[in-house]
């Protein structure tokens, strides 16, 4: 009987492994749409690209040629998401824009020179939850699907919801999906090698933070997007990639996870924040496959791409969950990097990954933090100017006009000083470089926004397009 049982377990393990390997192909979350258009020898007029029903549009440029001082601007239909580029490119993806329409506009330099571009295609994103997966991801849901929107767990597991903040969705080459997460306090993130394995792939990878619903099954929160930057370390056998992103300051407020390099122990509790199937962020906490009703380590050590590299669990995942952190419920640190489905699902043990990446963390296991030290937002009182602002290129500083001070309409303005400061204004939420109510788009430090009266806090961001100093910020009553 013992021999029979051992054979059954071995066969089951081999079956799971074959299923897991079959799921390495990434889910497809967008359609590639041919779109041949060249701006050369045409009138300088905005180009509108439309695709009904698209969640996002991501334009691929065969060539983009921009004379010094000129730029190209991409704007969403509502004008709430705006991207501007100043560098020539070849065979290049612009960052995605939410919605079913993007306006492309060439802006001249001071000499009146404009650039030219050649678009060959764009990708149109599927709406949330509508994903064409090339692998059979149903095997990753063990029993009843118990993954839920992170907000649905707020009342019962508020701590786990908070620790999901450093987890992000990847958009790879405009079409494919995985999950990634910040690790340690610096500009370092983890995902799978089978998601991103080369520097060129990483350059065409977007990292979406806060892509989640603000309430249980409710509307989407404001998403913050950054691009992949440097591939620091990757390994096929351990199926990990450690990388950095551009515009790191934009994601610093989402906190970071720590690492647990202990060997997983059978029965220890776990949970998995993830972006499976292209969905807004979900949490898997409960499991109907375990007597406790909660996710746990079900196989302490098992084979993955290498011998005894993995740990196994019945915690629900799905195609696109690849790259998610498997968090130890006792300390909220990552004990594994999820990469295979198959019931049991599997993650690579951090104990195996850590020796290869330790030098990137000064050989000290990082502790997590979901309350990173950030400067208090400085209050701007109407008609009381803040003077002598100075920032270095790429830095930004946030200010707030409290709701009780917004009864009159306001004019928010920056002026004076040297360099080039940019002004961003948004009512009710902090603006980003792509989401705002007002962004004047002017060279130098003289910019202003007219803001109607409202019963919400008004957030103002001053960002350094280039180094600036001696700038004054004021909100004057109209």
N, C-alpha and C positions, 0 to 999 in steps of 0.2 A: 504493500500500500504506500509506503514511504517513497519507494522508487517511482511508482505511478504518479504520486503527487509532485515529486521533483521534476518528472518529465512534463507534466502539465504546466508547471510554473515556467520551465525553460521554454516550452513552445509558446506560452503566452508572452513571455519576454521578447522572444524573437519576432513574434507577430507584431507586438507594439513597436519594436524598433523599425520594422519594415514600413509600418504605417507612418511613423515619425519621419523617416527619411523621405517618404513620398510627399510630405507636406512642406518641404523646404522651399519650393517655388512660392513666390510671394503673391498675395492677393492683388488683383487689378482693381483699382478704384477710380479709374478715369479712362475715357476713350480718346484715342489719338485721331485728330481731325485734320486732314490735309487742308492747307490754306496758303496758296502761293500768292505772295504780294510783295512787290518792290516799290519803294517810295521814290526811286531815282526818276528824274525828269517829270515828276508830277507836281501839281500845285500843293503848296504847304497847307494842308487841311487835315483836321483830325480824322483818324481812321477808327471806325467802330467795328469791333469783332463781337459777334453775338452767337450764342448757342442756347436755345430755349431749354430750361430745366437744369442747366449746369449748376452744380454747387460752387464750382470755381472754374476759372479759365487761367491757364498757364501757357504763355506764348514762348515758342522756340524761334530764335533768330538764327538764320543761316549766317548773316553778317549784320553788324551794327557799326557804322562809322560815324564818329562824333568829333568835329573840330574842337579844339581847346575852347572851353567856356560855354559850349553848347550842351544840350541835354535832350533826353527823351523822357516823356512822362506817360505813365499808365494810370488810368483812373477808373474806379468802379462806377457803375451806373448811377448810384446815389451820391457819389463824390465823397464817401466816407473812408475809402481806402485809396491812397495815392502813393505811387512809387516813382522815383526820379533817378535816372542813371546818367553818369557823365563820362564813362569810359567806353572806348570802342571794344567790341567783342566779336568772336567767331564761334559758330556752333554752340550757342549759349541759350540757356533758359532764364527768363526773367522770373522773379518770384510770383507766385500765384496771386490772383485777385478774386475775392469772393463774389459770387453772383454770376449771372448769365450774360453779362456784357462788360467789355473793357474798351475804353477809348485810348488810342495811341496818338501822341502828339509830339512833334519835334519842336524844340524851343531854340531860338537863335542865340548866338553869343552877341557881344556888344558891337561886333563888326557886321552883324546881320547874317552871318554864315549859319547854315543849318546842316544837320547830319543827314544820313540816309540809312535805310535798313532794308533787309530782305528777310521776310518771314516765310518759313516753309510749312509749319504746322503749329497747332496748339493742342493742348489736352483739356478736355472738359470733364470735370469731376462729377462722379455720381453723388446723388443726394445721400445724406447720412443714413447708414444702415442698408444701402443698396450696393452690394459689393459682389463682383464676379470673381470668385476665388478659383484658381487653377488647381488647388489641392482640395481633397475632401476633408474639410475642417470639422465635419460633424463628429469625428472620432475624438475631438478635443473636448467636447462637452460630455462629461461623465455623468450619466443619469439625466436629471432635470437641469435645464440651464439656470444657474443661479448667479450669473453675472448681472449686475445692475448698475445704472447710472450712479456715479459717486455720490450725488446729492441724495439719492434714495437711502443711503446709509447714515446720513448726518445725525439723526436722532439716536440711533442704536450704536454706531461706531464712529463717533466724531473724531477720535484720535487717528483712526485709519484713513478717514477722508483727508485729514490734514496732511498725513504723510504721503498721500498720493500726489501732492502738489508738484514735486520735482519730475513727474513723469510726463512725457511728451509723445506726440504722434509724429512719425516721419512720413514725408512725401518724397519718394525716390524716383528720379528721372521723370517726374510729372505724372506717374501712373501707379506706382507700387506703394505698398503700405508696410510699415513695421512700427515698433514702439522703441523708445529710448528714454534715458533718464540721467539727470545730473547726479554725479558722484563726487563728494568732497567739495570744499568751498571755492575751488578755482574753476577755470574753464575746461572741465573734463566731463564727458558723457559716455555712457555705455550703450551699445546695441549689439546685435549679432553680426558675426562675419558673413553669414549667408544673407543678411540684409544689405550691408555696405562693406565692401572688402577692398576697394581701391580709392585712391585720392580723387580720381576723375568722377567716380560715383558720388563721393561725398560732396564735391563741389556742386553737384546737381541735386542735392538733398535739402529739403526744407525741414525744419524742426518746429512743430507747432505746440506751444505751451498754452495751458488753460483752454484747450479745446474740449469743453465739457459743458454740461447743462447746469444752469444756475439754480434750478430746482428739479425735483424728481420728475423726470419725463417732460421737463419744461423747455424753455427757450435756451439757445446757446449763449454762453458767456463770451466776453471779448477775447478773441484768440490773439496771441502774440507770436509772430513768425520770425525766425532767424534762419540763416543759411549755414550749412556745414562749412567748416574751414579747413582744419589740419587733421589728417589721419595720424594719430600718435602711435598706435600699436594695434595689430590685428593678428588673429591666429585661427587657422581652419579647424584644427582638432578640438580646441576649446571653444570655438564658435563665438568669439567676442571681437568687438572693435571698440577701441577707446579713441575718442575724437574730441575736437573743439569746435566752436561755432563763431561766426562773425557777430558783432554787436552784442557781446556777452552781457553788457550792462542792462540790456532790455529784459533778460531772463533772471537776473540775480535775485529778484524778489521772490521767486518761486521756491527758494530753498534748495536743499540737496540731501541725498541719502548717504548713510554710512555703510560700511561693509562689515560682515560677520564671516571671518575666515575659519570658524570652527567647523568640524565635520557635522553634517546634518544628522539628527537623531530621530529614529522612528517615533512617531506620535507627537513630535513638537509641532505647535500651531504655526501656520503660515497664512498669508493672504497675498493677492496679486492685483495691483493696479495695472490697467492695460488699455490699449486702443485696438482691440480685435475687430475685424470685419469693417474697418473704417469708421467705427462708431465713435461718438464722443466718449471721453474717458469713462471706464467702468471699473468696478471692484468685484473681485471674486473673494468672498469671505467664508461662505457656507458651502457645505458639501453633503449631499444626501448619500454619499458612498461611505461616510464615516459615522461611527456610533455617536460621536460627540455632536454631529451636525455641523462641524466646522472643518475648514481646510486644514490639512496636516501633512507632514512628511510621511508618505506611505511606503517608500522604499529608500532607505538611507543612502545606498550607493548602488549604482547600476551603470552599464555601459552606455555611452553616447556615440560620438565620433571617435572616442578613444576608450580605453579600458578604465572602468570605474571613475569616469569623469563627471557623471551625472548623479542627481538625486531625483526621485519620482514622487508624484502626488496626483490625487484625483481632483484637485481644484480646477474649476472650469476655465478653459481658454478657448481660442478659436483662431483661424487663420488671420494673421495680422498682429497677434499677441506676441509674436517673436520679438525678443529684445526686452521684454518686461522684467522688472525686478521681482523676485520671489522673496517676500519680506518675512523675517522671523517675527512672529506675533509678540514674542517676549521682549524684544528690544527695538523693533521697527527698523532693523538693518537688513540689507540684502544678503541673503545666504546662498542665493543661486541666481543665475541669469537664464530665464525661460527661453527654450529654443525648439522643443519638439512637442507635438501632440501625439495622442495615442492611447490614453486611458490605461495605464497611468500616463500623465503628461510628464515632461522632463525639463530640468534646468541644469546648466553646467554649474558645478559647485564653485563658489567663490574661493574656497580653499585651494582649488587648482589654478584659478586665474590669478590670484593675488601675487604669487612669486614673479609672474611675468610683468606686472604693472606697478609693483611697489615703488620703484624709483620715481614714478610720476607723482607720488604722494609723500615724498621724503621718507619712504620706508616706514611710515606710520599709518596704520589703518584709520581711515577717516571716520569721524563721528558725524552723524547726520544733524541737520538743523532745518527746521521749517519756520524759524523766526530769525532770519538772517539780520545782522546789524545793518540797518539802513537809516539814513538821516531822517529826522522828523520833518514832515512837510511844513515848510515855512508859510505862515499866513500872510496874505497880502491884503492890507486894509485899503479900501477905496480912497483915492486922493492922498495916500501916503506912499510915496515912491520908495522903491528899494534901489539903491545905487551901487555903483562900483562892482557889478557882477563880472566875473571872469571865469572862463572854463577853457579846457584844452579840447582839441578836435575830438569829436565823438562823445564827449561827456554831456550830461544833461542834468538839469535841476528842476524839481517840481515845486510849485507854489499852489496855494488854495485861497480862494475868496469864499468865506463861509456863506451858507444859504441866507442867513439873516441880514447879510450885507448886500444882497442882490435885488432888493426891492426896486431901485432905479435901474434902468439900463446902463450898461458900462461900456467904455472903450478901453480895451486892454492894449497896451502898446509897449514896445521896446524902442530905445533910441540912444544916440550918442555912442562914444567909445570907438575902439579900433577892432578890426577883424570882421567876422561874419557869424552872427547869432541868428537862430531860427526860432520862431514863435509858434507854439501849438496850443490850442484852447479846446476844452471839452467840458460840457455840462454833465454833472452826475457821476462821471468816471474819469480816471486818469487818461489823458491822450497818449497815443503812441505815434511813432513816425508814419504809421499807415492808417490809423483810426483817430479821427479828430472832428471837431465841428468847424474849426477855422484854422487855416494855415496859409499865410499870405504869399509865400513863394517869391521873395524879393532878395536881391543881393544886399549885403551890408547889414546894418543894425537898425534900420528904420522900418518897422512893421507894426501893424495894428489890426485889431479885430473888434467889430461892433457886436456886443453880446446883449440879447434881450433880458429883461427881468425874469427870474425864475426862482422857484423854491428849492433848488438843489445847490450843493456845493459846486463851485466852478474851479476846475483844475487847469493850471497853466504850466506848460513845460517850455523851458528855454534850453535849446540844444545848440552845441557848437558845431556848425558846419565846418568851420576852421577855428583856430585859436582866436578868442576874443577877450577884451578887457574894457573896463570903464563903461559898461552898459547900464542903463537905467530901465527898470520895469515899473509900470504904473497902471492902475485901474482907475480911471476917472469917471465920475458920474456924468451921464448925458443930460 
